[in-house]
Amino acid sequence: MADILIVDDDPDQARQLTEWLSVGGHTVRTANTLAGAVEAIERTGPQLIITDLEPVSEGLALVRTTRQRFPTTPVLMVTEHGNEELAVAALKAGAANYLPRRNLARDLNPLLDELLSVAHSQIKRAVFLKRMTAVEYRFELENDLELIGNVVSQVELVMEQMTLFDEVDRMQVGVGVHEAAVNAMVHGNLEIRSSLKVDDWDLYHRTVAERSTTLPYRDRRVVVVVRAERKRELLIRIADEGPGFDPSRLPDPTAPENLTSGSGRGMLLIRTFFDEVRHNPKGNEITLVKRVAVSR
């Protein structure tokens, strides 16, 4: 049996739901405002929330708040005939499922069992993942710029799982990884000079498309290694199969004369966002390290 919070500004509807759920052995609490619901969630930690969309602004706000602050607590929306579009909006905002009010008596208990089972599995997985002290992933990417977003998403997921950094740091890491992967793919494997993007944007993109399907560039790969240690550090190694370059001749992107140069912006971001940045001697591999700040 579960601890369930009902959020409904109609006392008769809340009472009816409470009766149905109590018969099933569930512990039921109620709230009739967004503020009251958030307070109840913080105080009692319900396993599931049932709410309608009235008033609409508070109903959607409750779904968003639950998703952000209590992500393992599913929200079941009870809908009225005619507000199906609002139900879709609630699902996009983070609701786990919806149930038309006319079908409550028939479908409520089976749907509750399904949602509670899924939520229980997610909670168990989250608890288990806390025991993971280190993780490493390795990806081999074709020269397709659309793949880079997937790598960034995976890095963000790893940081979340391993309790690394705050939201701002995670965003900056994502930006840095994106820049480094683009450098490896475009400037490394496809051997396209960075100044071309500044000189002729259209020609730059045409050249990327052409070389992605032309030998020898076509068969080269970008290898990305992501290693994370819980509450300690994140290491990302990105290597291409191009001819490389002399890292000692890389201009200092932080120098005043280079700050306005579009071609050096990526390296400026990378060096700013990471604690350690190093290249291999050939210049076709970059290692990025970000460490958790030690509290004093």
Buried (B, 14 or more C-beta within 10 A) or exposed (E): EBEBBBBBBEEEBBEBBBEBBEEBEBBBBBBBEBEEBBEBBEEEEBBBBBBBBBEEEBBBBBBBBBBEEBEBBBBBBBBBEEBEEBBEBBBEBBBBBBBBBEEBEEEBBEBBEEBBEBBEEBEEEEEEBEEEEEBEBEBEBEBEBEBBEEBBEBBBEBBEBBEBBEEEBBEBBBBBBBBBBBBBBBBBBBBBEBEBBEEEEEEBEEBBEEBBEEEEBEEBBBBBBBBBBBEBBBBBBBBBBBEBBEBEEEEEBEEEEBEEBEBBBBBBBBBEBBEEBEBEEEBBBBBBBBBBEEEE
